[in-house]
Amino acid sequence: MDEARLGSIPLFASLSKDERRQVARWADEIDLPAGKVIVAEGRIGYEFFAIEEGTAEVTQEGKHLRNLGPGDFFGEIALIETERRTATVAATSPLLLIVMTRQNFQHMARDLPEVAAKIAQAIRERLTSS
């Protein structure tokens, strides 16, 4: 994962270049085709995603909630605790995603607690403003 690309995601934008380089060690990039269900409502979450390119739709109980695009992220609760997914997210176009597993986030939290705290704080702020 290229740390410069992490800077394009608002969640990581406040991190220093060095911090983004360190985070990049625990993150991966994946390409997914349009139509692919990325997370399914009711399933246990193990990873978090941030959209670099493309669009996705969020639904809950089959009802459209919102559209997501570059810079948006989802699945963030999976980084912090074991929870069932509260919504389904499906690609509405080809997607390039940054993905981090809960396990990698925990490794980062152990090795770089100040960086993990910044990310966790950004996630908490998003959850309270939703």
Rosetta silent file (secondary structure, phi, psi, omega in degrees, C-alpha in Angstrom):
SEQUENCE: MDEARLGSIPLFASLSKDERRQVARWADEIDLPAGKVIVAEGRIGYEFFAIEEGTAEVTQEGKHLRNLGPGDFFGEIALIETERRTATVAATSPLLLIVMTRQNFQHMARDLPEVAAKIAQAIRERLTSS
SCORE:     score description
SCORE:     0.000 S_00000001
   1 L     0.000  133.261 -179.654    0.000    0.000    0.000 S_00000001
   2 L   -87.390  122.897 -176.510    1.356    3.420   -0.988 S_00000001
   3 H   -63.884  -28.470  179.065    1.241    5.917    1.882 S_00000001
   4 H   -63.803  -35.053  179.623    0.664    8.839   -0.499 S_00000001
   5 H   -70.471  -29.705  176.022   -2.619    7.275   -1.565 S_00000001
   6 H   -61.040  -32.893 -179.147   -3.730    7.036    2.051 S_00000001
   7 L   -63.600  -18.827  179.408   -3.533   10.835    2.187 S_00000001
   8 L   -79.896   -9.435  179.486   -6.405   11.062   -0.314 S_00000001
   9 L   -98.601  120.194 -176.409   -8.743    9.493    2.246 S_00000001
  10 H   -50.824  -35.555 -179.757  -10.008   12.076    4.771 S_00000001
  11 H   -57.870  -34.276 -177.377   -9.744    9.564    7.619 S_00000001
  12 H  -101.957   -5.818 -173.333   -5.964    9.375    7.101 S_00000001
  13 H   -62.439  -30.806 -177.807   -5.358   12.937    5.850 S_00000001
  14 L   -79.433   -9.221  178.633   -4.502   14.338    9.289 S_00000001
  15 L   -76.027  149.357  175.800   -1.732   11.791    9.775 S_00000001
  16 L   -69.870  165.413  178.531    1.830   12.836    9.034 S_00000001
  17 H   -57.551  -42.283  179.649    3.596   11.344    6.019 S_00000001
  18 H   -64.372  -41.818  178.756    5.589    9.106    8.363 S_00000001
  19 H   -64.424  -41.816  178.019    2.433    7.967   10.170 S_00000001
  20 H   -63.318  -36.979  177.611    0.714    7.196    6.843 S_00000001
  21 H   -62.571  -40.687  178.968    3.772    5.170    5.797 S_00000001
  22 H   -68.142  -41.700  177.980    3.495    3.157    8.989 S_00000001
  23 H   -62.292  -38.019 -178.240   -0.278    2.644    8.555 S_00000001
  24 H   -57.853  -25.741  177.518    0.328    1.482    4.982 S_00000001
  25 L   -63.193  -28.173 -175.991    2.151   -1.553    6.396 S_00000001
  26 L  -104.476    1.561 -178.584   -1.141   -2.808    7.821 S_00000001
  27 L  -113.616  155.173  176.572   -3.448   -1.857    4.954 S_00000001
  28 E  -128.784  164.542  173.137   -4.065   -3.465    1.560 S_00000001
  29 E  -114.269  140.886  176.114   -5.722   -2.394   -1.655 S_00000001
  30 E  -135.466  147.260  174.212   -8.318   -4.495   -3.419 S_00000001
  31 E  -105.070  134.910  177.597  -10.197   -4.137   -6.706 S_00000001
  32 E  -132.088  146.134  179.554  -13.802   -5.268   -6.857 S_00000001
  33 L   -80.900  159.215  173.299  -16.237   -5.385   -9.783 S_00000001
  34 L   -56.725  143.100  179.224  -19.565   -3.569   -9.937 S_00000001
  35 L    92.252  -15.215 -178.257  -22.317   -5.601   -8.309 S_00000001
  36 L   -71.492  129.057  172.824  -20.061   -7.209   -5.704 S_00000001
  37 E   -80.599  122.698 -175.732  -21.477   -7.256   -2.155 S_00000001
  38 E   -91.286  -46.950  173.594  -18.641   -6.092    0.069 S_00000001
  39 E  -132.474  144.763 -177.535  -20.319   -6.415    3.459 S_00000001
  40 L  -116.220  130.249  177.590  -23.622   -8.110    4.228 S_00000001
  41 L   -51.410  134.025  177.971  -26.067   -6.979    6.877 S_00000001
  42 L    91.578  -16.439  178.723  -26.145   -9.365    9.843 S_00000001
  43 L   -83.314  154.354  175.308  -22.696  -10.844    9.226 S_00000001
  44 E   -72.164  136.909  179.983  -19.830  -10.439   11.685 S_00000001
  45 L   -95.901  135.822  178.652  -17.394   -7.764   10.548 S_00000001
  46 L  -122.393   -6.610 -176.748  -13.658   -8.385   10.465 S_00000001
  47 E  -146.720  165.464 -177.705  -12.449   -5.513    8.312 S_00000001
  48 E  -121.784  147.010 -177.522  -12.834   -1.854    7.512 S_00000001
  49 E  -130.652  144.606  170.364  -12.883   -0.291    4.034 S_00000001
  50 E  -128.010  136.839 -177.032  -12.152    3.140    2.568 S_00000001
  51 E   -87.158  121.670  172.296  -13.051    3.938   -1.032 S_00000001
  52 E   -88.146  -47.999 -179.076  -10.227    5.207   -3.222 S_00000001
  53 E  -141.157  143.701  175.342  -12.096    4.995   -6.524 S_00000001
  54 L   103.704 -174.630 -176.176  -15.631    4.061   -7.497 S_00000001
  55 L  -136.450  156.849  179.385  -19.049    4.053   -5.875 S_00000001
  56 E  -145.694  160.329  178.317  -21.118    1.827   -3.616 S_00000001
  57 E  -117.329  138.512  176.436  -24.644    1.691   -2.246 S_00000001
  58 E  -106.198  126.816  176.265  -25.597    1.164    1.394 S_00000001
  59 E  -128.454  154.554  175.768  -28.864   -0.622    2.104 S_00000001
  60 E  -137.834  125.372 -175.444  -30.546   -1.797    5.279 S_00000001
  61 L    50.965   37.604  176.964  -33.317   -4.358    5.203 S_00000001
  62 L    81.196   -2.973 -179.154  -33.361   -3.836    1.427 S_00000001
  63 E   -99.167  136.155  179.152  -33.936   -0.063    1.642 S_00000001
  64 E   -65.720  128.055  176.761  -31.467    2.407    0.128 S_00000001
  65 E  -103.857  -46.932 -177.411  -29.717    4.482    2.828 S_00000001
  66 E  -168.159  165.810  172.675  -26.966    6.322    0.961 S_00000001
  67 E  -106.298  147.011  178.531  -24.405    6.248   -1.798 S_00000001
  68 E  -118.561  151.541  178.302  -20.688    6.190   -1.067 S_00000001
  69 L  -145.983 -168.668 -177.882  -17.804    7.458   -3.162 S_00000001
  70 L   -52.242  132.479 -179.505  -14.098    8.276   -3.013 S_00000001
  71 L    95.262  -20.661  178.377  -13.009    9.213    0.493 S_00000001
  72 L   -76.960  155.489  176.929  -15.936    7.518    2.199 S_00000001
  73 E  -137.323  159.617 -178.697  -15.365    4.606    4.540 S_00000001
  74 E  -154.626  162.934 -178.641  -17.468    1.848    6.029 S_00000001
  75 L    80.172   13.783 -173.228  -17.161   -1.179    8.296 S_00000001
  76 L   -64.952  -27.955 -179.980  -15.311    0.920   10.857 S_00000001
  77 H   -63.294  -28.051  179.161  -16.993   -0.676   13.875 S_00000001
  78 H   -63.392  -22.174  177.492  -15.219   -3.920   12.944 S_00000001
  79 H   -73.346  -30.272 -170.834  -11.923   -2.243   13.866 S_00000001
  80 H   -98.564  -37.541 -177.990  -13.048   -1.511   17.367 S_00000001
  81 L  -153.595  164.151  177.058  -15.304   -4.400   18.362 S_00000001
  82 L   -82.524  111.814 -179.312  -16.927   -7.565   17.117 S_00000001
  83 L  -138.159  151.865  172.051  -20.299   -6.509   15.831 S_00000001
  84 E   -75.581  144.964  179.014  -22.699   -7.760   13.250 S_00000001
  85 L   -62.720  134.426 -178.067  -22.883   -5.581   10.158 S_00000001
  86 L   -90.984   -8.274 -179.103  -25.774   -3.140   10.411 S_00000001
  87 L  -154.055  167.684  174.718  -26.124   -2.672    6.644 S_00000001
  88 E  -104.247  138.494  175.649  -25.178   -4.154    3.296 S_00000001
  89 E  -124.088  125.953 -179.095  -22.709   -2.345    1.048 S_00000001
  90 E  -128.544  143.310  179.003  -22.492   -3.276   -2.630 S_00000001
  91 E   -69.447  129.602  174.832  -20.331   -1.871   -5.421 S_00000001
  92 L  -102.647   -3.226  173.385  -22.296    0.177   -7.964 S_00000001
  93 L  -152.605  170.930  173.023  -19.185    0.598  -10.121 S_00000001
  94 L   -57.310  142.067 -176.374  -15.751   -1.010  -10.124 S_00000001
  95 E  -122.410  143.096  165.887  -14.105   -0.173   -6.794 S_00000001
  96 E  -115.303  116.853 -174.302  -10.569    0.343   -5.571 S_00000001
  97 E  -118.410  147.132  166.411  -10.654   -0.058   -1.805 S_00000001
  98 E   -95.830  132.116 -178.679   -8.223    0.285    1.059 S_00000001
  99 E  -128.625  139.646  175.042   -8.881   -2.507    3.530 S_00000001
 100 E  -135.754  128.945  177.950   -7.621   -3.069    7.071 S_00000001
 101 E   -80.877  158.935  175.842   -8.521   -6.070    9.179 S_00000001
 102 H   -58.240  -41.976 -179.573   -9.313   -5.825   12.870 S_00000001
 103 H   -59.997  -44.633  178.545   -6.236   -7.945   13.561 S_00000001
 104 H   -66.391  -37.414  176.805   -3.965   -5.531   11.651 S_00000001
 105 H   -62.135  -40.323  178.705   -5.578   -2.564   13.402 S_00000001
 106 H   -65.858  -37.967  174.936   -4.839   -4.236   16.744 S_00000001
 107 H   -61.978  -44.645  179.587   -1.201   -4.791   15.688 S_00000001
 108 H   -62.911  -41.664  179.794   -0.981   -1.134   14.728 S_00000001
 109 H   -61.821  -35.476  178.515   -2.582   -0.114   18.032 S_00000001
 110 H   -71.351  -44.326 -174.929    0.046   -2.115   19.898 S_00000001
 111 H   -84.685  -31.012 -176.906    3.005   -0.800   17.878 S_00000001
 112 L  -134.737   65.556 -173.572    1.745    2.731   17.139 S_00000001
 113 H   -58.223  -32.875 -178.991   -0.830    3.556   19.808 S_00000001
 114 H   -68.923  -34.794  178.373   -0.834    7.286   19.004 S_00000001
 115 H   -72.406  -45.672  178.055   -1.687    6.654   15.342 S_00000001
 116 H   -60.228  -37.405  178.995   -4.379    4.107   16.191 S_00000001
 117 H   -64.444  -39.982  177.489   -5.822    6.604   18.691 S_00000001
 118 H   -62.453  -43.792 -179.801   -6.055    9.277   15.959 S_00000001
 119 H   -67.117  -45.484  179.391   -7.863    6.882   13.632 S_00000001
 120 H   -60.951  -38.389  178.416  -10.165    5.624   16.390 S_00000001
 121 H   -64.914  -42.553  177.943  -10.983    9.242   17.334 S_00000001
 122 H   -62.103  -38.795  177.825  -11.865   10.076   13.711 S_00000001
 123 H   -65.463  -46.069  179.598  -14.121    7.021   13.617 S_00000001
 124 H   -60.475  -40.617  179.100  -15.815    8.003   16.893 S_00000001
 125 H   -63.031  -39.741  178.795  -16.389   11.547   15.586 S_00000001
 126 H   -65.919  -42.518 -178.644  -18.009   10.149   12.468 S_00000001
 127 H   -64.617  -35.998 -178.968  -20.240    7.812   14.478 S_00000001
 128 H   -78.532  -21.197  178.866  -21.451   10.616   16.746 S_00000001
 129 H   -92.499   -6.113 -179.298  -22.180   12.939   13.798 S_00000001
 130 L   -77.711    0.000    0.000  -24.152   10.283   11.867 S_00000001
